[in-house]
């Protein structure tokens, strides 16, 4: 192109249109980046809140001023409970003995755990040695992360309620 000659008006229009498109694309990209960072911040805040709540509840369980009768490890009789993976999102709370666990109920430890957990049979049940109780723990993208369940049970019918916090192992 000759520098002394004036540019064609259609060239200016084409470059002006291209500049508008680039500006529009940059604005859309900026909005997408803002939405992405907003989502990541929200997700991080949820996990932080869940971790804080989990730590607070675990610390409360280890409180020496708490009555010792609610800690299964301190009772003369005991039911050894554990969590095992069954299939997919289905898990089992298994009584490995030596005593029967009466009125067994399973709940999540934190709010997030409670939203993710569903008992297959929601009414309390008794577990003899080797028996198990099923629950479903969903693991979706927005609800992923570690999980703990609280198993409430009694060592004798009508006895005091004992609570055990069990970690759901990650596969």
Order of alpha helices (4+ residues) and beta strands (2+ residues): alpha-beta-beta-beta-alpha-beta-beta-beta-beta-beta
